[in-house]
């Protein structure tokens, strides 16, 4: 008779036991929310072919609860299907539900609506935060609680919070998270993951919970530090074999030989490993995160991560280097699945357009506010926010100031672009003159992604500090929340190139849908294929193309829509067979 204990992943001395037998975890991070569901199985088969026996995934709370108490677990958010699929392929699952996940994901996976409470203290015992987490855990574990290994499912371990030692040191908060998981029926192995440093291991762990560490190299030093805190099995929960990219930065790559040597050193110590990432995927839509230290730097749309399986799902030289090392350490190597076809569909003219000013009434009803709000004040999570007010005249030259632009603003007077203001610009007044009949002041602000790591998670979007003219606050605003949740239904016109803040539309034909990469001949904006938001493009690099999976295409006519933020003289796109990073 098989007992629940026989099915568990357990700790016995310095080793793991799976079904009562010594076990090493060879795992890879694969985020269901960064891959279209049609490709989940293909990516898992690649993981198995590399030699992995486990899939690790974060859970993106902000996708599953887009508004308080409104949950979604369907389609590309069918987390249960993802976990079941891994089990059907003979793989275990390491489950990391947060509530905070970092992951270079918008606000670290925390829902933006939490910030509507100006007293909110994230990742603390703040009553409003704990109430929201409890509701999220209720919904989440109603979906997957019965998929734990103790109940015959593939989930063998559940993480408590995520790298909490890099943020705080409130043991009572961590204990609350543990209790909340147990109260919802989580009875499999619990673990924490933190950097291999004293402050992180002291602040992010609980004495009785399995501790794991995260690093990209120097495993001997990292595991020596872990040994100071527990005498259990060694595990690197995040082996950073690549890295992520920021706009205006370089594309990060790591030599496969160097990464393979680091893996060899780690496994030679009888350690277990989770590759972060084994396949990165894509930050579709508006879901990229950002970092904020000396400057604010948003993450690009691609999450290729220089991982062993690239963004389009192809094994790289790093894949085969890791496969060789894993085989030497007893991993079972599976067969490679057939590659996913790619295709070029050529250049597409965007021969219809509409300026934002003409599109507003078709996109969102206006909200009237006495004082200028941020997105969170009006229930908006992502996208753009458009502000309009009227300036009485006449008035001689005055100084207009925008304070707290989060993150990039176009400032218009009577429809004419005056200036682009970036979040990190030095404060300076914008000289304006108001004619006798008065002027319209219009400001479009783009949310480039909320900070996902560090002390600046409380990152409200829009204009956070106000707008003044000659040091007097401007009031009586008409506000349009442009979250772009619905498909476009615009009264398209003949193309009018060059204008900032304009929509463009074109159509291309695909006899046989295949993976492709969209290259926009524009400056900066967002692109959609058949109503699906691929994400941001920006000519500052390093990313030059947007990955477009075949399941987003249709046989026959396909629609491309681009919202060009700064203006394009030659609005067109190209669909290429290869992506361009760096």
C-alpha positions as CSV (number, residue, x, y, z in Angstrom):
1,X,0.0,0.0,0.0
2,X,1.4,3.4,-1.0
3,X,1.2,6.0,1.8
4,X,1.3,9.8,1.5
5,X,4.9,9.7,2.9
6,X,6.0,7.4,0.1
7,X,4.9,10.0,-2.4
8,X,6.6,12.9,-0.8
9,X,9.8,14.8,-1.4
10,X,11.5,14.7,2.0
11,X,14.7,15.8,3.6
12,X,16.8,13.0,5.2
13,X,20.1,14.2,6.5
14,X,22.1,15.8,3.7
15,X,19.9,14.3,0.9
16,X,16.4,14.4,-0.6
17,X,14.3,11.3,-0.6
18,X,11.6,11.0,-3.4
19,X,9.3,8.0,-2.8
20,X,11.6,6.9,-0.1
21,X,14.7,6.8,-2.4
22,X,17.7,9.1,-2.6
23,X,16.9,11.8,-5.1
24,X,18.6,14.8,-6.8
25,X,16.5,17.6,-8.2
26,X,17.5,18.7,-11.7
27,X,15.0,21.5,-12.3
28,X,14.4,24.3,-14.7
29,X,12.5,27.6,-14.4
30,X,9.7,27.7,-17.0
31,X,7.0,30.4,-16.5
32,X,3.6,29.4,-17.9
33,X,2.7,33.1,-18.1
34,X,5.7,33.9,-20.4
35,X,4.9,31.1,-23.0
36,X,1.7,30.7,-25.0
37,X,-0.1,27.5,-23.8
38,X,0.2,25.8,-27.2
39,X,4.0,25.6,-26.6
40,X,4.0,24.5,-22.9
41,X,4.4,20.8,-23.9
42,X,7.1,21.5,-26.4
43,X,9.2,23.5,-23.9
44,X,8.7,20.8,-21.2
45,X,9.9,18.2,-23.6
46,X,13.0,20.3,-24.3
47,X,13.6,20.5,-20.5
48,X,13.3,16.7,-20.3
49,X,15.7,16.3,-23.3
50,X,18.3,18.4,-21.4
51,X,18.1,16.0,-18.5
52,X,15.7,17.7,-16.1
53,X,13.3,15.8,-13.9
54,X,11.5,18.9,-12.5
55,X,9.8,22.1,-13.7
56,X,9.9,25.2,-11.5
57,X,7.4,28.0,-11.9
58,X,6.5,31.2,-10.2
59,X,2.9,32.3,-10.0
60,X,2.0,35.8,-11.3
61,X,-0.6,37.0,-8.8
62,X,-1.2,40.2,-10.7
63,X,-2.4,38.2,-13.8
64,X,-4.7,35.9,-11.8
65,X,-6.4,38.7,-9.8
66,X,-6.5,41.7,-12.2
67,X,-9.0,43.5,-9.9
68,X,-9.7,42.8,-6.2
69,X,-11.7,39.6,-5.9
70,X,-11.8,39.0,-9.7
71,X,-9.9,35.9,-10.6
72,X,-8.8,34.2,-13.8
73,X,-7.4,30.7,-14.3
74,X,-8.4,30.2,-17.9
75,X,-6.5,30.1,-21.3
76,X,-3.0,31.2,-20.9
77,X,-3.5,31.4,-17.2
78,X,-4.7,27.8,-16.8
79,X,-2.1,27.0,-14.2
80,X,-3.7,23.7,-13.3
81,X,-3.4,22.5,-16.8
82,X,0.3,23.5,-16.8
83,X,1.0,21.6,-13.6
84,X,-0.9,18.5,-14.7
85,X,0.9,18.5,-18.1
86,X,4.3,18.4,-16.3
87,X,3.1,15.4,-14.3
88,X,1.9,13.7,-17.4
89,X,5.4,14.0,-18.8
90,X,6.8,12.4,-15.7
91,X,8.2,15.6,-14.3
92,X,7.9,17.0,-10.7
93,X,7.0,20.7,-10.1
94,X,8.5,23.2,-7.7
95,X,5.8,25.7,-7.0
96,X,6.7,29.3,-6.1
97,X,3.4,31.2,-5.4
98,X,4.9,34.4,-3.8
99,X,2.9,36.5,-3.1
100,X,6.0,38.4,-4.4
101,X,8.1,36.8,-7.1
102,X,10.5,39.5,-8.5
103,X,11.2,37.7,-11.8
104,X,11.7,41.0,-13.7
105,X,7.9,41.0,-13.8
106,X,5.7,44.0,-13.3
107,X,5.8,45.0,-9.6
108,X,7.3,41.6,-8.8
109,X,3.9,39.9,-9.5
110,X,2.1,42.0,-6.9
111,X,-1.2,43.5,-8.2
112,X,-1.0,47.2,-8.9
113,X,-4.4,47.8,-7.3
114,X,-2.7,47.2,-3.9
115,X,-1.3,50.8,-4.3
116,X,-4.7,52.4,-4.3
117,X,-4.4,52.2,-0.5
118,X,-1.9,54.9,0.2
119,X,-1.1,53.4,3.6
120,X,-0.2,50.0,2.0
121,X,3.0,48.4,3.3
122,X,3.9,45.7,0.9
123,X,5.5,42.4,2.1
124,X,4.7,43.2,5.7
125,X,1.9,42.2,8.2
126,X,-0.1,45.3,7.1
127,X,-3.7,44.2,7.5
128,X,-4.8,45.2,4.0
129,X,-1.9,43.3,2.5
130,X,-2.4,40.1,4.5
131,X,-6.2,40.2,3.7
132,X,-5.4,40.4,0.0
133,X,-2.8,37.6,0.2
134,X,-5.2,35.4,2.1
135,X,-7.9,35.9,-0.6
136,X,-5.3,35.1,-3.4
137,X,-4.1,32.0,-1.6
138,X,-7.7,30.8,-1.2
139,X,-8.3,31.0,-4.9
140,X,-4.9,29.7,-5.9
141,X,-4.9,26.5,-3.8
142,X,-8.5,25.8,-4.7
143,X,-7.0,25.3,-8.2
144,X,-3.9,23.3,-7.4
145,X,-4.0,22.1,-3.8
146,X,-4.9,18.6,-4.8
147,X,-1.9,18.4,-7.2
148,X,0.6,18.1,-4.4
149,X,2.7,14.9,-4.4
150,X,1.2,14.0,-1.1
151,X,-2.1,13.6,-3.0
152,X,-0.6,11.9,-6.0
153,X,0.2,15.0,-8.0
154,X,3.5,16.5,-9.3
155,X,4.0,19.4,-6.9
156,X,6.8,18.3,-4.6
157,X,7.7,21.6,-3.0
158,X,6.2,25.0,-2.3
159,X,8.2,28.2,-1.6
160,X,7.6,30.6,1.2
161,X,7.6,34.2,-0.2
162,X,10.7,34.9,-2.4
163,X,14.2,36.2,-1.6
164,X,12.7,37.9,1.4
165,X,16.1,38.5,2.9
166,X,16.9,40.9,0.1
167,X,13.9,43.0,1.2
168,X,13.1,42.6,4.9
169,X,13.7,40.6,8.1
170,X,10.2,40.3,9.6
171,X,10.1,36.7,10.8
172,X,6.5,37.2,11.9
173,X,5.5,38.0,8.3
174,X,7.3,34.8,7.0
175,X,5.6,32.8,9.7
176,X,2.2,34.2,8.7
177,X,2.9,33.0,5.1
178,X,3.9,29.5,6.3
179,X,0.7,29.3,8.4
180,X,-1.4,30.6,5.5
181,X,-0.1,27.9,3.3
182,X,-0.6,25.1,5.9
183,X,-4.1,26.3,6.6
184,X,-5.0,25.9,2.9
185,X,-3.8,22.3,2.9
186,X,-0.2,22.6,1.7
187,X,1.4,19.6,3.3
188,X,4.4,19.0,1.0
189,X,7.9,20.3,1.5
190,X,8.3,24.0,2.2
191,X,11.4,26.0,1.4
192,X,12.9,29.4,1.1
193,X,15.4,30.9,-1.3
194,X,17.8,33.7,-0.7
195,X,21.2,35.0,-1.7
196,X,24.2,33.3,0.1
197,X,24.9,36.2,2.4
198,X,24.4,36.5,6.2
199,X,21.9,39.4,6.0
200,X,19.8,37.5,3.4
201,X,19.9,34.2,5.1
202,X,19.1,35.7,8.5
203,X,16.3,37.9,7.2
204,X,14.6,35.6,4.7
205,X,14.5,32.2,6.4
206,X,12.7,30.4,9.2
207,X,14.7,28.0,11.5
208,X,12.6,24.9,10.7
209,X,12.2,25.4,6.9
210,X,14.5,24.1,4.2
211,X,16.8,26.8,3.0
212,X,18.1,27.1,-0.6
213,X,20.4,29.7,-2.1
214,X,20.6,31.6,-5.4
215,X,23.8,32.4,-7.4
216,X,25.4,32.2,-10.8
217,X,29.0,31.2,-9.9
218,X,31.3,30.4,-6.9
219,X,29.2,27.6,-5.7
220,X,31.7,26.4,-3.1
221,X,31.6,29.7,-1.3
222,X,27.8,29.9,-1.6
223,X,27.2,26.4,-0.2
224,X,29.8,27.0,2.6
225,X,27.7,29.9,3.7
226,X,24.5,27.8,3.4
227,X,26.1,25.2,5.6
228,X,26.4,27.8,8.4
229,X,22.6,27.9,8.5
230,X,21.6,24.3,8.0
231,X,23.1,20.8,7.6
232,X,20.7,19.6,5.0
233,X,20.8,18.9,1.3
234,X,22.5,21.5,-0.9
235,X,20.4,23.2,-3.5
236,X,20.8,26.2,-5.8
237,X,17.3,27.4,-6.3
238,X,18.3,29.9,-9.0
239,X,21.4,29.1,-11.0
240,X,21.7,32.3,-13.0
241,X,23.1,30.9,-16.2
242,X,22.2,34.0,-18.1
243,X,20.7,37.5,-17.3
244,X,18.0,39.9,-18.3
245,X,18.2,43.1,-20.4
246,X,17.2,46.7,-19.9
247,X,16.2,49.3,-22.5
248,X,19.3,51.4,-23.5
249,X,21.6,48.7,-22.1
250,X,23.5,45.8,-23.6
251,X,22.2,42.3,-24.4
252,X,23.7,40.0,-21.8
253,X,25.3,36.7,-22.8
254,X,27.3,34.1,-20.9
255,X,29.8,31.8,-22.5
256,X,28.4,28.2,-22.6
257,X,31.7,26.8,-21.4
258,X,31.9,29.1,-18.4
259,X,28.3,28.3,-17.5
260,X,28.9,24.5,-17.9
261,X,32.0,24.7,-15.7
262,X,30.0,26.5,-13.0
263,X,27.4,23.7,-13.2
264,X,30.0,21.0,-13.0
265,X,31.5,22.5,-9.9
266,X,28.1,22.7,-8.3
267,X,27.0,19.2,-9.1
268,X,30.3,17.7,-8.0
269,X,29.2,18.7,-4.4
270,X,26.2,16.4,-4.7
271,X,24.0,19.4,-5.0
272,X,20.6,19.8,-6.6
273,X,19.9,22.7,-9.0
274,X,17.2,24.8,-10.6
275,X,18.2,26.6,-13.8
276,X,17.1,30.2,-13.8
277,X,16.0,30.3,-16.5
278,X,15.9,27.1,-18.5
279,X,13.6,28.9,-21.0
280,X,12.8,32.6,-20.3
281,X,10.0,33.3,-22.8
282,X,8.5,36.8,-23.3
283,X,7.1,39.7,-21.2
284,X,4.0,40.0,-23.4
285,X,1.8,43.1,-23.1
286,X,2.7,45.6,-20.4
287,X,4.1,43.0,-17.9
288,X,7.9,43.8,-17.9
289,X,9.3,45.0,-14.6
290,X,12.0,47.6,-13.9
291,X,14.9,48.4,-11.6
292,X,15.4,51.6,-9.7
293,X,18.7,52.5,-8.1
294,X,20.5,55.6,-9.2
295,X,18.3,55.6,-12.2
296,X,15.0,54.0,-13.3
297,X,15.7,51.3,-15.9
298,X,12.8,49.3,-17.4
299,X,13.2,45.7,-18.6
300,X,12.8,44.9,-22.3
301,X,9.9,42.8,-23.7
302,X,12.1,39.8,-24.5
303,X,12.9,37.5,-21.5
304,X,15.3,35.4,-23.6
305,X,17.7,35.6,-20.6
306,X,20.5,33.9,-22.8
307,X,18.9,30.7,-21.4
308,X,19.7,27.2,-22.8
309,X,16.4,27.2,-24.6
310,X,16.0,30.5,-26.4
311,X,12.9,32.7,-26.7
312,X,11.7,30.9,-29.8
313,X,12.1,27.5,-28.1
314,X,15.4,26.4,-29.8
315,X,18.2,24.6,-27.9
316,X,21.4,26.7,-27.8
317,X,25.0,25.7,-27.4
318,X,24.5,26.3,-23.7
319,X,21.7,23.6,-23.7
320,X,24.1,21.0,-25.0
321,X,26.8,22.0,-22.6
322,X,24.4,21.6,-19.7
323,X,23.1,18.3,-21.1
324,X,26.6,16.9,-21.1
325,X,27.3,17.8,-17.5
326,X,23.9,16.6,-16.3
327,X,24.4,13.2,-18.1
328,X,27.7,12.8,-16.2
329,X,25.8,13.2,-12.9
330,X,23.1,10.6,-13.6
331,X,20.4,12.6,-15.3
332,X,18.2,10.8,-17.8
333,X,18.5,12.5,-21.2
334,X,15.3,12.6,-23.2
335,X,14.7,12.9,-27.0
336,X,14.6,16.4,-28.6
337,X,11.1,17.3,-29.8
338,X,10.7,18.5,-33.4
339,X,11.7,22.2,-33.8
340,X,8.9,24.8,-34.2
341,X,8.9,26.3,-37.7
342,X,9.7,29.9,-38.3
343,X,8.9,32.1,-41.3
344,X,9.4,35.5,-42.8
345,X,6.2,37.3,-44.1
346,X,8.0,40.3,-45.5
347,X,7.4,44.0,-45.1
348,X,3.9,45.3,-44.3
349,X,2.9,48.9,-44.9
350,X,0.8,50.4,-42.1
351,X,-1.5,52.3,-44.5
352,X,-4.2,53.4,-42.0
353,X,-3.8,55.6,-38.9
354,X,-5.5,57.7,-36.3
355,X,-4.1,60.2,-33.9
356,X,-4.6,59.6,-30.2
357,X,-6.6,62.9,-29.9
358,X,-9.1,61.6,-32.4
359,X,-9.2,58.1,-30.9
360,X,-9.8,59.0,-27.2
361,X,-13.6,58.9,-27.3
362,X,-13.3,55.3,-28.8
363,X,-10.9,54.1,-26.2
364,X,-12.1,55.1,-22.7
365,X,-14.7,57.4,-21.1
366,X,-13.1,60.4,-19.4
367,X,-12.9,60.7,-15.7
368,X,-13.2,64.2,-14.1
369,X,-10.8,64.9,-11.3
370,X,-10.2,68.1,-9.3
371,X,-6.6,67.2,-8.6
372,X,-4.3,65.2,-10.9
373,X,-4.5,61.5,-10.1
374,X,-2.1,58.6,-10.6
375,X,-3.3,55.5,-12.3
376,X,-3.9,53.7,-9.1
377,X,-6.3,56.4,-7.9
378,X,-8.7,55.7,-10.8
379,X,-8.4,51.9,-10.8
380,X,-6.0,51.6,-13.7
381,X,-3.1,49.1,-13.7
382,X,-1.1,49.3,-16.9
383,X,-0.7,51.2,-20.2
384,X,-0.9,54.9,-20.6
385,X,-2.8,57.7,-18.8
386,X,-3.9,60.9,-20.7
387,X,-4.5,64.2,-18.8
388,X,-6.2,67.3,-20.2
389,X,-6.9,70.7,-18.6
390,X,-7.6,74.2,-19.8
391,X,-5.3,77.2,-19.2
392,X,-7.0,80.5,-19.1
393,X,-5.3,83.4,-20.9
394,X,-3.8,85.6,-21.9
395,X,-0.6,85.1,-19.9
396,X,2.9,86.0,-20.6
397,X,5.6,83.4,-20.6
398,X,5.3,81.1,-17.6
399,X,7.1,78.1,-16.2
400,X,5.3,74.7,-16.4
401,X,6.6,72.0,-14.1
402,X,5.8,68.3,-14.0
403,X,6.8,66.6,-10.8
404,X,7.1,62.8,-10.4
405,X,6.7,61.7,-14.0
406,X,6.4,57.9,-13.9
407,X,7.7,57.2,-16.4
408,X,7.7,59.0,-19.8
409,X,5.5,61.9,-20.8
410,X,4.6,63.8,-23.9
411,X,3.5,67.4,-23.2
412,X,1.2,69.1,-25.7
413,X,-0.2,72.6,-25.9
414,X,-3.1,73.0,-28.3
415,X,-2.1,69.8,-30.0
416,X,1.5,70.7,-30.5
417,X,4.2,68.6,-28.9
418,X,6.3,70.8,-26.6
419,X,8.6,68.3,-24.9
420,X,9.2,64.7,-23.9
421,X,9.9,64.3,-20.2
422,X,11.6,61.3,-18.7
423,X,11.4,60.1,-15.1
424,X,15.1,60.8,-14.5
425,X,15.3,64.2,-16.2
426,X,16.6,67.0,-14.0
427,X,13.7,69.2,-12.8
428,X,13.3,72.2,-15.1
429,X,10.5,74.5,-16.1
430,X,8.9,74.3,-19.5
431,X,8.3,77.8,-20.9
432,X,4.8,78.4,-22.3
433,X,2.8,81.4,-23.3
434,X,-1.0,81.3,-23.1
435,X,-2.9,83.2,-25.8
436,X,-6.0,85.4,-25.2
437,X,-8.5,82.6,-25.8
438,X,-6.7,80.2,-23.5
439,X,-4.9,76.9,-24.2
440,X,-5.5,73.1,-23.9
441,X,-2.7,71.4,-21.9
442,X,-2.5,67.7,-22.7
443,X,-0.1,65.2,-21.2
444,X,0.3,61.6,-22.2
445,X,2.2,59.4,-19.7
446,X,3.5,55.9,-20.3
447,X,3.9,53.3,-17.6
448,X,7.1,51.6,-18.6
449,X,6.8,48.9,-15.9
450,X,6.7,49.0,-12.1
451,X,9.8,48.4,-10.1
452,X,10.1,44.6,-9.3
453,X,13.0,44.5,-6.9
454,X,14.3,46.4,-3.9
455,X,12.8,49.1,-1.6
456,X,11.0,51.0,-4.4
457,X,8.1,48.5,-5.1
458,X,5.6,51.2,-4.2
459,X,5.8,52.6,-7.7
460,X,2.7,54.6,-8.6
461,X,2.3,55.5,-12.3
462,X,1.3,58.7,-14.0
463,X,2.2,62.1,-12.6
464,X,2.8,61.4,-8.9
465,X,3.8,64.9,-7.8
466,X,1.5,67.2,-9.7
467,X,1.7,69.9,-12.4
468,X,2.2,73.6,-11.6
469,X,2.2,76.7,-13.7
470,X,4.3,79.5,-12.1
471,X,4.4,77.4,-8.9
472,X,0.6,77.2,-8.7
473,X,-1.0,73.7,-8.9
474,X,-3.2,73.1,-11.9
475,X,-6.7,71.6,-11.2
476,X,-9.8,70.4,-12.9
477,X,-8.5,67.6,-15.1
478,X,-10.1,65.4,-17.6
479,X,-8.4,62.0,-17.4
480,X,-8.5,59.0,-19.9
481,X,-7.2,55.6,-18.6
482,X,-5.7,53.9,-21.6
483,X,-5.2,50.3,-20.5
484,X,-6.0,48.8,-23.9
485,X,-7.9,45.8,-22.5
486,X,-10.4,45.6,-25.4
487,X,-9.7,45.0,-29.1
488,X,-9.3,48.1,-31.2
489,X,-12.4,49.5,-32.9
490,X,-11.2,52.7,-34.3
491,X,-12.5,54.8,-37.3
492,X,-9.3,54.4,-39.3
493,X,-8.2,57.1,-41.7
494,X,-5.6,57.4,-44.4
495,X,-2.1,57.2,-43.1
496,X,-0.6,60.5,-41.7
497,X,3.0,59.8,-40.7
498,X,5.2,61.7,-38.4
499,X,2.8,62.5,-35.6
500,X,3.6,61.5,-32.0
501,X,1.0,59.5,-30.1
502,X,-0.6,57.9,-33.2
503,X,-2.1,54.5,-34.0
504,X,-1.2,52.7,-37.3
505,X,-2.8,49.6,-38.9
506,X,-1.8,47.2,-41.6
507,X,-2.7,43.7,-42.8
508,X,-0.5,40.8,-44.0
509,X,-1.4,37.3,-45.2
510,X,-0.1,34.0,-43.9
511,X,-0.7,30.9,-46.0
512,X,0.7,28.8,-43.2
513,X,1.1,30.4,-39.7
514,X,4.6,30.0,-38.2
515,X,6.7,31.7,-35.6
516,X,8.0,35.1,-36.7
517,X,9.6,38.2,-35.3
518,X,8.0,41.7,-35.7
519,X,10.4,44.6,-36.5
520,X,8.7,48.0,-36.3
521,X,10.1,50.9,-38.3
522,X,9.4,53.4,-35.6
523,X,10.9,55.0,-32.5
524,X,9.0,53.7,-29.5
525,X,5.7,52.2,-28.8
526,X,3.6,49.0,-28.5
527,X,2.5,46.5,-31.1
528,X,-0.5,44.1,-31.4
529,X,-1.1,41.1,-33.6
530,X,-4.7,40.2,-34.1
531,X,-5.6,42.0,-30.9
532,X,-2.8,40.3,-28.8
533,X,-0.4,42.8,-27.3
534,X,3.2,41.6,-28.1
535,X,4.7,44.3,-25.9
536,X,7.0,47.3,-26.3
537,X,9.5,48.2,-29.0
538,X,12.1,50.9,-28.7
539,X,14.9,51.9,-31.1
540,X,17.3,52.5,-28.2
541,X,17.9,48.7,-28.1
542,X,19.1,46.2,-27.3
543,X,16.0,44.4,-28.5
544,X,15.1,45.0,-32.1
545,X,12.3,42.6,-32.8
546,X,9.2,41.2,-31.0
547,X,8.7,37.5,-30.9
548,X,5.4,36.5,-32.4
549,X,4.4,32.8,-31.8
550,X,2.5,31.0,-34.6
551,X,-0.6,30.4,-32.4
552,X,-1.2,34.2,-32.5
553,X,-1.5,34.1,-36.3
554,X,-4.4,33.0,-38.5
555,X,-4.4,31.4,-41.9
556,X,-5.2,34.3,-44.3
557,X,-5.4,37.9,-43.2
558,X,-3.7,39.1,-40.0
559,X,-3.9,42.5,-38.5
560,X,-1.0,44.5,-37.1
561,X,-1.7,47.6,-35.0
562,X,1.1,49.8,-33.6
563,X,0.8,52.7,-31.2
564,X,3.8,54.9,-32.0
565,X,4.6,57.1,-29.0
566,X,7.1,59.5,-30.5
567,X,6.4,59.5,-34.2
568,X,7.4,57.6,-37.4
569,X,8.0,59.1,-40.8
570,X,7.7,55.7,-42.6
571,X,5.2,53.6,-40.7
572,X,5.8,50.0,-41.7
573,X,6.7,46.7,-40.1
574,X,8.7,43.6,-41.2
575,X,8.1,40.0,-40.1
576,X,11.4,38.2,-40.0
577,X,12.3,34.5,-39.5
578,X,15.0,35.4,-37.0
579,X,14.9,37.7,-33.9
580,X,17.5,40.4,-33.2
581,X,18.8,41.0,-29.7
582,X,21.8,43.2,-29.3
